[in-house]
Amino acid sequence: MGSYYVNKNSQPNGDHEVHVSTCSRLPLSENRNYLGVFENCRDAVREAKKNFATADGCYYCSNACHKQ
């Protein structure tokens, strides 16, 4: 279980990355939205897609949900 956030700012490719709260690349508090506590990144990305259709897992902390 982990607390997840989505970056409000998109990456150059348009993705809004989903991060776990312990990620070294977690955006600043003003640049992220809290998603909630989830068992895995897939559930967190699904929640993020409700507001950001291009949500994707962070390469570093949610790699299982990161598109190549």
PyMOL Python script that loads the backbone (N, CA, C, O; Angstrom):
from pymol import cmd

cmd.read_pdbstr("""\
ATOM      1  N   MET A   1       0.854  -1.179   0.000  1.00  0.00           N
ATOM      2  CA  MET A   1       0.000   0.000   0.000  1.00  0.00           C
ATOM      3  C   MET A   1       0.898   1.239   0.000  1.00  0.00           C
ATOM      4  O   MET A   1       1.952   1.275   0.635  1.00  0.00           O
ATOM      5  N   GLY A   2       0.448   2.226  -0.720  1.00  0.00           N
ATOM      6  CA  GLY A   2       1.198   3.468  -0.760  1.00  0.00           C
ATOM      7  C   GLY A   2       0.292   4.636  -1.100  1.00  0.00           C
ATOM      8  O   GLY A   2      -0.771   4.462  -1.697  1.00  0.00           O
ATOM      9  N   SER A   3       0.722   5.820  -0.717  1.00  0.00           N
ATOM     10  CA  SER A   3       0.018   7.051  -1.077  1.00  0.00           C
ATOM     11  C   SER A   3       0.540   7.511  -2.431  1.00  0.00           C
ATOM     12  O   SER A   3       1.750   7.591  -2.643  1.00  0.00           O
ATOM     13  N   TYR A   4      -0.371   7.810  -3.341  1.00  0.00           N
ATOM     14  CA  TYR A   4       0.007   8.170  -4.706  1.00  0.00           C
ATOM     15  C   TYR A   4      -0.435   9.576  -5.061  1.00  0.00           C
ATOM     16  O   TYR A   4      -1.436  10.084  -4.554  1.00  0.00           O
ATOM     17  N   TYR A   5       0.336  10.190  -5.943  1.00  0.00           N
ATOM     18  CA  TYR A   5       0.087  11.539  -6.440  1.00  0.00           C
ATOM     19  C   TYR A   5       0.239  11.541  -7.954  1.00  0.00           C
ATOM     20  O   TYR A   5       0.952  10.715  -8.525  1.00  0.00           O
ATOM     21  N   VAL A   6      -0.445  12.482  -8.591  1.00  0.00           N
ATOM     22  CA  VAL A   6      -0.262  12.682 -10.028  1.00  0.00           C
ATOM     23  C   VAL A   6       0.289  14.083 -10.245  1.00  0.00           C
ATOM     24  O   VAL A   6      -0.137  15.042  -9.602  1.00  0.00           O
ATOM     25  N   ASN A   7       1.230  14.181 -11.152  1.00  0.00           N
ATOM     26  CA  ASN A   7       1.818  15.467 -11.507  1.00  0.00           C
ATOM     27  C   ASN A   7       0.804  16.262 -12.323  1.00  0.00           C
ATOM     28  O   ASN A   7       0.315  15.776 -13.342  1.00  0.00           O
ATOM     29  N   LYS A   8       0.484  17.478 -11.886  1.00  0.00           N
ATOM     30  CA  LYS A   8      -0.450  18.333 -12.620  1.00  0.00           C
ATOM     31  C   LYS A   8       0.161  18.844 -13.922  1.00  0.00           C
ATOM     32  O   LYS A   8      -0.556  19.201 -14.857  1.00  0.00           O
ATOM     33  N   ASN A   9       1.482  18.874 -13.971  1.00  0.00           N
ATOM     34  CA  ASN A   9       2.188  19.327 -15.175  1.00  0.00           C
ATOM     35  C   ASN A   9       2.537  18.110 -16.024  1.00  0.00           C
ATOM     36  O   ASN A   9       3.033  17.107 -15.510  1.00  0.00           O
ATOM     37  N   SER A  10       2.282  18.200 -17.294  1.00  0.00           N
ATOM     38  CA  SER A  10       2.576  17.073 -18.179  1.00  0.00           C
ATOM     39  C   SER A  10       4.053  17.038 -18.558  1.00  0.00           C
ATOM     40  O   SER A  10       4.749  18.052 -18.529  1.00  0.00           O
ATOM     41  N   GLN A  11       4.500  15.857 -18.909  1.00  0.00           N
ATOM     42  CA  GLN A  11       5.846  15.652 -19.437  1.00  0.00           C
ATOM     43  C   GLN A  11       5.856  16.154 -20.889  1.00  0.00           C
ATOM     44  O   GLN A  11       4.792  16.419 -21.449  1.00  0.00           O
ATOM     45  N   PRO A  12       7.030  16.289 -21.503  1.00  0.00           N
ATOM     46  CA  PRO A  12       7.079  16.745 -22.899  1.00  0.00           C
ATOM     47  C   PRO A  12       6.223  15.893 -23.852  1.00  0.00           C
ATOM     48  O   PRO A  12       5.747  16.392 -24.871  1.00  0.00           O
ATOM     49  N   ASN A  13       6.029  14.602 -23.517  1.00  0.00           N
ATOM     50  CA  ASN A  13       5.217  13.746 -24.382  1.00  0.00           C
ATOM     51  C   ASN A  13       3.722  13.827 -24.053  1.00  0.00           C
ATOM     52  O   ASN A  13       2.913  13.148 -24.686  1.00  0.00           O
ATOM     53  N   GLY A  14       3.358  14.646 -23.076  1.00  0.00           N
ATOM     54  CA  GLY A  14       1.955  14.852 -22.722  1.00  0.00           C
ATOM     55  C   GLY A  14       1.462  14.023 -21.551  1.00  0.00           C
ATOM     56  O   GLY A  14       0.335  14.220 -21.097  1.00  0.00           O
ATOM     57  N   ASP A  15       2.276  13.095 -21.048  1.00  0.00           N
ATOM     58  CA  ASP A  15       1.868  12.240 -19.932  1.00  0.00           C
ATOM     59  C   ASP A  15       1.914  12.990 -18.603  1.00  0.00           C
ATOM     60  O   ASP A  15       2.779  13.835 -18.374  1.00  0.00           O
ATOM     61  N   HIS A  16       0.968  12.660 -17.743  1.00  0.00           N
ATOM     62  CA  HIS A  16       0.953  13.142 -16.364  1.00  0.00           C
ATOM     63  C   HIS A  16       1.387  11.962 -15.506  1.00  0.00           C
ATOM     64  O   HIS A  16       0.649  10.986 -15.368  1.00  0.00           O
ATOM     65  N   GLU A  17       2.576  12.047 -14.933  1.00  0.00           N
ATOM     66  CA  GLU A  17       3.142  10.909 -14.236  1.00  0.00           C
ATOM     67  C   GLU A  17       2.564  10.713 -12.837  1.00  0.00           C
ATOM     68  O   GLU A  17       2.324  11.669 -12.099  1.00  0.00           O
ATOM     69  N   VAL A  18       2.350   9.446 -12.498  1.00  0.00           N
ATOM     70  CA  VAL A  18       1.851   9.044 -11.186  1.00  0.00           C
ATOM     71  C   VAL A  18       3.042   8.586 -10.351  1.00  0.00           C
ATOM     72  O   VAL A  18       3.851   7.772 -10.798  1.00  0.00           O
ATOM     73  N   HIS A  19       3.141   9.120  -9.126  1.00  0.00           N
ATOM     74  CA  HIS A  19       4.249   8.831  -8.222  1.00  0.00           C
ATOM     75  C   HIS A  19       3.736   8.325  -6.880  1.00  0.00           C
ATOM     76  O   HIS A  19       2.660   8.712  -6.426  1.00  0.00           O
ATOM     77  N   VAL A  20       4.520   7.456  -6.255  1.00  0.00           N
ATOM     78  CA  VAL A  20       4.270   7.074  -4.870  1.00  0.00           C
ATOM     79  C   VAL A  20       4.918   8.158  -3.988  1.00  0.00           C
ATOM     80  O   VAL A  20       5.876   8.808  -4.407  1.00  0.00           O
ATOM     81  N   SER A  21       4.404   8.344  -2.792  1.00  0.00           N
ATOM     82  CA  SER A  21       4.846   9.457  -1.937  1.00  0.00           C
ATOM     83  C   SER A  21       6.335   9.414  -1.592  1.00  0.00           C
ATOM     84  O   SER A  21       6.906  10.446  -1.236  1.00  0.00           O
ATOM     85  N   THR A  22       6.966   8.267  -1.686  1.00  0.00           N
ATOM     86  CA  THR A  22       8.388   8.143  -1.342  1.00  0.00           C
ATOM     87  C   THR A  22       9.320   8.322  -2.538  1.00  0.00           C
ATOM     88  O   THR A  22      10.532   8.152  -2.404  1.00  0.00           O
ATOM     89  N   CYS A  23       8.779   8.658  -3.690  1.00  0.00           N
ATOM     90  CA  CYS A  23       9.587   8.793  -4.907  1.00  0.00           C
ATOM     91  C   CYS A  23      10.549   9.980  -4.812  1.00  0.00           C
ATOM     92  O   CYS A  23      10.179  11.060  -4.351  1.00  0.00           O
ATOM     93  N   SER A  24      11.762   9.766  -5.247  1.00  0.00           N
ATOM     94  CA  SER A  24      12.759  10.844  -5.258  1.00  0.00           C
ATOM     95  C   SER A  24      12.430  11.911  -6.294  1.00  0.00           C
ATOM     96  O   SER A  24      12.998  13.002  -6.264  1.00  0.00           O
ATOM     97  N   ARG A  25      11.520  11.604  -7.207  1.00  0.00           N
ATOM     98  CA  ARG A  25      11.138  12.547  -8.259  1.00  0.00           C
ATOM     99  C   ARG A  25       9.710  13.065  -8.086  1.00  0.00           C
ATOM    100  O   ARG A  25       9.090  13.538  -9.039  1.00  0.00           O
ATOM    101  N   LEU A  26       9.200  12.970  -6.866  1.00  0.00           N
ATOM    102  CA  LEU A  26       7.864  13.477  -6.557  1.00  0.00           C
ATOM    103  C   LEU A  26       7.815  14.978  -6.817  1.00  0.00           C
ATOM    104  O   LEU A  26       8.686  15.712  -6.350  1.00  0.00           O
ATOM    105  N   PRO A  27       6.812  15.445  -7.556  1.00  0.00           N
ATOM    106  CA  PRO A  27       6.716  16.882  -7.833  1.00  0.00           C
ATOM    107  C   PRO A  27       6.490  17.689  -6.558  1.00  0.00           C
ATOM    108  O   PRO A  27       6.048  17.152  -5.543  1.00  0.00           O
ATOM    109  N   LEU A  28       6.794  18.965  -6.621  1.00  0.00           N
ATOM    110  CA  LEU A  28       6.518  19.871  -5.506  1.00  0.00           C
ATOM    111  C   LEU A  28       5.031  19.832  -5.182  1.00  0.00           C
ATOM    112  O   LEU A  28       4.210  19.549  -6.055  1.00  0.00           O
ATOM    113  N   SER A  29       4.686  20.112  -3.945  1.00  0.00           N
ATOM    114  CA  SER A  29       3.293  19.996  -3.500  1.00  0.00           C
ATOM    115  C   SER A  29       2.334  20.825  -4.347  1.00  0.00           C
ATOM    116  O   SER A  29       1.195  20.410  -4.561  1.00  0.00           O
ATOM    117  N   GLU A  30       2.759  21.971  -4.826  1.00  0.00           N
ATOM    118  CA  GLU A  30       1.870  22.804  -5.643  1.00  0.00           C
ATOM    119  C   GLU A  30       1.676  22.257  -7.061  1.00  0.00           C
ATOM    120  O   GLU A  30       0.803  22.718  -7.797  1.00  0.00           O
ATOM    121  N   ASN A  31       2.496  21.273  -7.435  1.00  0.00           N
ATOM    122  CA  ASN A  31       2.429  20.703  -8.784  1.00  0.00           C
ATOM    123  C   ASN A  31       1.873  19.286  -8.819  1.00  0.00           C
ATOM    124  O   ASN A  31       2.034  18.581  -9.815  1.00  0.00           O
ATOM    125  N   ARG A  32       1.215  18.861  -7.728  1.00  0.00           N
ATOM    126  CA  ARG A  32       0.696  17.499  -7.693  1.00  0.00           C
ATOM    127  C   ARG A  32      -0.674  17.448  -7.034  1.00  0.00           C
ATOM    128  O   ARG A  32      -1.028  18.298  -6.217  1.00  0.00           O
ATOM    129  N   ASN A  33      -1.434  16.423  -7.414  1.00  0.00           N
ATOM    130  CA  ASN A  33      -2.741  16.138  -6.819  1.00  0.00           C
ATOM    131  C   ASN A  33      -2.660  14.800  -6.103  1.00  0.00           C
ATOM    132  O   ASN A  33      -2.106  13.833  -6.626  1.00  0.00           O
ATOM    133  N   TYR A  34      -3.215  14.759  -4.908  1.00  0.00           N
ATOM    134  CA  TYR A  34      -3.263  13.521  -4.143  1.00  0.00           C
ATOM    135  C   TYR A  34      -4.310  12.601  -4.750  1.00  0.00           C
ATOM    136  O   TYR A  34      -5.438  13.023  -5.005  1.00  0.00           O
ATOM    137  N   LEU A  35      -3.946  11.362  -4.980  1.00  0.00           N
ATOM    138  CA  LEU A  35      -4.870  10.386  -5.557  1.00  0.00           C
ATOM    139  C   LEU A  35      -5.491   9.486  -4.496  1.00  0.00           C
ATOM    140  O   LEU A  35      -6.647   9.083  -4.625  1.00  0.00           O
ATOM    141  N   GLY A  36      -4.737   9.170  -3.455  1.00  0.00           N
ATOM    142  CA  GLY A  36      -5.227   8.286  -2.411  1.00  0.00           C
ATOM    143  C   GLY A  36      -4.222   7.183  -2.113  1.00  0.00           C
ATOM    144  O   GLY A  36      -3.093   7.195  -2.604  1.00  0.00           O
ATOM    145  N   VAL A  37      -4.660   6.229  -1.295  1.00  0.00           N
ATOM    146  CA  VAL A  37      -3.834   5.085  -0.923  1.00  0.00           C
ATOM    147  C   VAL A  37      -4.289   3.887  -1.759  1.00  0.00           C
ATOM    148  O   VAL A  37      -5.474   3.556  -1.801  1.00  0.00           O
ATOM    149  N   PHE A  38      -3.330   3.249  -2.417  1.00  0.00           N
ATOM    150  CA  PHE A  38      -3.628   2.123  -3.299  1.00  0.00           C
ATOM    151  C   PHE A  38      -2.656   0.986  -3.047  1.00  0.00           C
ATOM    152  O   PHE A  38      -1.541   1.198  -2.570  1.00  0.00           O
ATOM    153  N   GLU A  39      -3.088  -0.217  -3.370  1.00  0.00           N
ATOM    154  CA  GLU A  39      -2.229  -1.398  -3.241  1.00  0.00           C
ATOM    155  C   GLU A  39      -1.168  -1.458  -4.321  1.00  0.00           C
ATOM    156  O   GLU A  39      -0.118  -2.071  -4.129  1.00  0.00           O
ATOM    157  N   ASN A  40      -1.436  -0.821  -5.469  1.00  0.00           N
ATOM    158  CA  ASN A  40      -0.495  -0.900  -6.583  1.00  0.00           C
ATOM    159  C   ASN A  40      -0.652   0.314  -7.490  1.00  0.00           C
ATOM    160  O   ASN A  40      -1.617   1.071  -7.393  1.00  0.00           O
ATOM    161  N   CYS A  41       0.328   0.473  -8.371  1.00  0.00           N
ATOM    162  CA  CYS A  41       0.323   1.633  -9.261  1.00  0.00           C
ATOM    163  C   CYS A  41      -0.791   1.558 -10.299  1.00  0.00           C
ATOM    164  O   CYS A  41      -1.270   2.596 -10.758  1.00  0.00           O
ATOM    165  N   ARG A  42      -1.210   0.359 -10.677  1.00  0.00           N
ATOM    166  CA  ARG A  42      -2.280   0.251 -11.683  1.00  0.00           C
ATOM    167  C   ARG A  42      -3.570   0.916 -11.198  1.00  0.00           C
ATOM    168  O   ARG A  42      -4.237   1.620 -11.956  1.00  0.00           O
ATOM    169  N   ASP A  43      -3.910   0.685  -9.938  1.00  0.00           N
ATOM    170  CA  ASP A  43      -5.111   1.303  -9.389  1.00  0.00           C
ATOM    171  C   ASP A  43      -4.945   2.821  -9.284  1.00  0.00           C
ATOM    172  O   ASP A  43      -5.894   3.570  -9.516  1.00  0.00           O
ATOM    173  N   ALA A  44      -3.745   3.266  -8.936  1.00  0.00           N
ATOM    174  CA  ALA A  44      -3.477   4.704  -8.836  1.00  0.00           C
ATOM    175  C   ALA A  44      -3.556   5.369 -10.213  1.00  0.00           C
ATOM    176  O   ALA A  44      -4.121   6.455 -10.342  1.00  0.00           O
ATOM    177  N   VAL A  45      -3.002   4.733 -11.229  1.00  0.00           N
ATOM    178  CA  VAL A  45      -3.061   5.287 -12.595  1.00  0.00           C
ATOM    179  C   VAL A  45      -4.513   5.329 -13.072  1.00  0.00           C
ATOM    180  O   VAL A  45      -4.927   6.298 -13.709  1.00  0.00           O
ATOM    181  N   ARG A  46      -5.272   4.306 -12.775  1.00  0.00           N
ATOM    182  CA  ARG A  46      -6.693   4.287 -13.139  1.00  0.00           C
ATOM    183  C   ARG A  46      -7.426   5.483 -12.514  1.00  0.00           C
ATOM    184  O   ARG A  46      -8.254   6.121 -13.165  1.00  0.00           O
ATOM    185  N   GLU A  47      -7.115   5.774 -11.260  1.00  0.00           N
ATOM    186  CA  GLU A  47      -7.723   6.931 -10.588  1.00  0.00           C
ATOM    187  C   GLU A  47      -7.267   8.231 -11.239  1.00  0.00           C
ATOM    188  O   GLU A  47      -8.083   9.127 -11.457  1.00  0.00           O
ATOM    189  N   ALA A  48      -5.994   8.349 -11.550  1.00  0.00           N
ATOM    190  CA  ALA A  48      -5.454   9.563 -12.174  1.00  0.00           C
ATOM    191  C   ALA A  48      -6.083   9.824 -13.540  1.00  0.00           C
ATOM    192  O   ALA A  48      -6.270  10.977 -13.928  1.00  0.00           O
ATOM    193  N   LYS A  49      -6.411   8.755 -14.271  1.00  0.00           N
ATOM    194  CA  LYS A  49      -6.994   8.902 -15.608  1.00  0.00           C
ATOM    195  C   LYS A  49      -8.396   9.516 -15.575  1.00  0.00           C
ATOM    196  O   LYS A  49      -8.914   9.927 -16.614  1.00  0.00           O
ATOM    197  N   LYS A  50      -9.009   9.580 -14.401  1.00  0.00           N
ATOM    198  CA  LYS A  50     -10.306  10.249 -14.281  1.00  0.00           C
ATOM    199  C   LYS A  50     -10.179  11.736 -14.565  1.00  0.00           C
ATOM    200  O   LYS A  50     -11.136  12.366 -15.015  1.00  0.00           O
ATOM    201  N   ASN A  51      -9.002  12.303 -14.305  1.00  0.00           N
ATOM    202  CA  ASN A  51      -8.761  13.731 -14.549  1.00  0.00           C
ATOM    203  C   ASN A  51      -7.714  13.995 -15.616  1.00  0.00           C
ATOM    204  O   ASN A  51      -7.723  15.049 -16.251  1.00  0.00           O
ATOM    205  N   PHE A  52      -6.818  13.048 -15.817  1.00  0.00           N
ATOM    206  CA  PHE A  52      -5.747  13.205 -16.807  1.00  0.00           C
ATOM    207  C   PHE A  52      -5.716  11.948 -17.668  1.00  0.00           C
ATOM    208  O   PHE A  52      -5.154  10.931 -17.262  1.00  0.00           O
ATOM    209  N   ALA A  53      -6.310  12.011 -18.840  1.00  0.00           N
ATOM    210  CA  ALA A  53      -6.418  10.838 -19.724  1.00  0.00           C
ATOM    211  C   ALA A  53      -5.059  10.248 -20.070  1.00  0.00           C
ATOM    212  O   ALA A  53      -4.960   9.060 -20.378  1.00  0.00           O
ATOM    213  N   THR A  54      -4.019  11.057 -20.023  1.00  0.00           N
ATOM    214  CA  THR A  54      -2.689  10.594 -20.402  1.00  0.00           C
ATOM    215  C   THR A  54      -1.841  10.209 -19.189  1.00  0.00           C
ATOM    216  O   THR A  54      -0.614  10.200 -19.282  1.00  0.00           O
ATOM    217  N   ALA A  55      -2.464   9.895 -18.061  1.00  0.00           N
ATOM    218  CA  ALA A  55      -1.715   9.502 -16.862  1.00  0.00           C
ATOM    219  C   ALA A  55      -0.911   8.231 -17.138  1.00  0.00           C
ATOM    220  O   ALA A  55      -1.349   7.345 -17.872  1.00  0.00           O
ATOM    221  N   ASP A  56       0.265   8.166 -16.536  1.00  0.00           N
ATOM    222  CA  ASP A  56       1.204   7.073 -16.742  1.00  0.00           C
ATOM    223  C   ASP A  56       2.047   6.933 -15.481  1.00  0.00           C
ATOM    224  O   ASP A  56       2.270   7.918 -14.779  1.00  0.00           O
ATOM    225  N   GLY A  57       2.512   5.741 -15.188  1.00  0.00           N
ATOM    226  CA  GLY A  57       3.362   5.528 -14.023  1.00  0.00           C
ATOM    227  C   GLY A  57       4.744   6.121 -14.198  1.00  0.00           C
ATOM    228  O   GLY A  57       5.293   6.138 -15.300  1.00  0.00           O
ATOM    229  N   CYS A  58       5.293   6.601 -13.117  1.00  0.00           N
ATOM    230  CA  CYS A  58       6.662   7.118 -13.108  1.00  0.00           C
ATOM    231  C   CYS A  58       7.643   5.988 -13.414  1.00  0.00           C
ATOM    232  O   CYS A  58       7.496   4.882 -12.894  1.00  0.00           O
ATOM    233  N   TYR A  59       8.621   6.253 -14.237  1.00  0.00           N
ATOM    234  CA  TYR A  59       9.631   5.259 -14.600  1.00  0.00           C
ATOM    235  C   TYR A  59      10.376   4.756 -13.357  1.00  0.00           C
ATOM    236  O   TYR A  59      10.749   3.585 -13.290  1.00  0.00           O
ATOM    237  N   TYR A  60      10.589   5.630 -12.384  1.00  0.00           N
ATOM    238  CA  TYR A  60      11.420   5.308 -11.229  1.00  0.00           C
ATOM    239  C   TYR A  60      10.659   4.637 -10.083  1.00  0.00           C
ATOM    240  O   TYR A  60      11.180   3.708  -9.467  1.00  0.00           O
ATOM    241  N   CYS A  61       9.453   5.083  -9.789  1.00  0.00           N
ATOM    242  CA  CYS A  61       8.747   4.532  -8.619  1.00  0.00           C
ATOM    243  C   CYS A  61       7.536   3.681  -8.980  1.00  0.00           C
ATOM    244  O   CYS A  61       7.044   2.927  -8.140  1.00  0.00           O
ATOM    245  N   SER A  62       7.054   3.786 -10.197  1.00  0.00           N
ATOM    246  CA  SER A  62       5.877   3.025 -10.641  1.00  0.00           C
ATOM    247  C   SER A  62       6.143   2.407 -12.007  1.00  0.00           C
ATOM    248  O   SER A  62       5.313   2.479 -12.913  1.00  0.00           O
ATOM    249  N   ASN A  63       7.306   1.804 -12.133  1.00  0.00           N
ATOM    250  CA  ASN A  63       7.765   1.302 -13.426  1.00  0.00           C
ATOM    251  C   ASN A  63       6.827   0.259 -14.029  1.00  0.00           C
ATOM    252  O   ASN A  63       6.715   0.171 -15.251  1.00  0.00           O
ATOM    253  N   ALA A  64       6.160  -0.525 -13.202  1.00  0.00           N
ATOM    254  CA  ALA A  64       5.242  -1.538 -13.715  1.00  0.00           C
ATOM    255  C   ALA A  64       4.086  -0.913 -14.493  1.00  0.00           C
ATOM    256  O   ALA A  64       3.426  -1.586 -15.285  1.00  0.00           O
ATOM    257  N   CYS A  65       3.846   0.378 -14.263  1.00  0.00           N
ATOM    258  CA  CYS A  65       2.739   1.089 -14.926  1.00  0.00           C
ATOM    259  C   CYS A  65       3.258   2.137 -15.914  1.00  0.00           C
ATOM    260  O   CYS A  65       2.484   2.945 -16.427  1.00  0.00           O
ATOM    261  N   HIS A  66       4.531   2.121 -16.171  1.00  0.00           N
ATOM    262  CA  HIS A  66       5.133   3.085 -17.095  1.00  0.00           C
ATOM    263  C   HIS A  66       5.090   2.562 -18.515  1.00  0.00           C
ATOM    264  O   HIS A  66       5.573   1.465 -18.793  1.00  0.00           O
ATOM    265  N   LYS A  67       4.502   3.357 -19.428  1.00  0.00           N
ATOM    266  CA  LYS A  67       4.510   2.981 -20.847  1.00  0.00           C
ATOM    267  C   LYS A  67       5.893   3.260 -21.423  1.00  0.00           C
ATOM    268  O   LYS A  67       6.554   4.222 -21.031  1.00  0.00           O
ATOM    269  N   GLN A  68       6.308   2.448 -22.317  1.00  0.00           N
ATOM    270  CA  GLN A  68       7.619   2.654 -22.963  1.00  0.00           C
ATOM    271  C   GLN A  68       7.529   3.669 -24.053  1.00  0.00           C
ATOM    272  O   GLN A  68       8.531   3.967 -24.703  1.00  0.00           O
TER     273      GLN A  68
END
""", "prot")
cmd.dss("prot")
cmd.show_as("cartoon", "prot")
cmd.util.cbc("prot")
cmd.orient("prot")
